Amino acid sequence: MADFSHIAGIVLAGGRSSRMGHNKAFLEFKGKPLVEHMLDVLQSVGLKDVFVSGHVEGYPCIVDDAPFSGPAEAIKSTLKKIPGYKGYLFVPVDMPFLKSQTLQVLLAQEYGGYFIKWPLPAYLTPPFSLTNSVSAHDFLAAQGIYPVSLPQDFEEDMKNINTPQEWEEALKAP
């Protein structure tokens, strides 16, 4: 396994979860809260330093400077509050099917990357320009980070869970 000791893993968990009706971070997936599952996914890639961005009760978090302002603002807050890493791998809390192999594709990108059609997960490398971009896609573009092709075998990994109906379907998946 590659040495990723200089890369931070961050679970983005600062949203309102308004479509779900309650905090998605606490949904139980495979016997544990979704936030813990996503932290485990980051660790399974080989990341030692993993963090939660947002405010998730009971977990040490990197509190967003502008709560509920979206992933771009959460990413900017994180980059300011935990500087010094050679890279940052951001994953949303609501992508339970992400696998380490999918994230390894991003970590293999020397200058960072994200997948075409999906601005998250994203791997960022310095230097950073903390622009006024409000969308994750625009923020990544301002960093000079470009999308890469998602291997077709990994398309199911990219499913976001935003509603109770999507969650019920996710729980039925093998």
Secondary structure, 3 states (H helix, E strand, C coil): CCCCCCEEEEEEECCCCCCCCCCHHHCEECCEEHHHHHHHHHHHHCCCEEEEEECCCCCCEECCCCCCCCHHHHHHHHHHHCCCCCEEEEEECCCCCCCHHHHHHHHCCCCCEEECCEEEEEEECCCCCCCCCCCHHHHHHHCCCCEECCCHHHHHHHCCCCCHHHHHHHHHCC
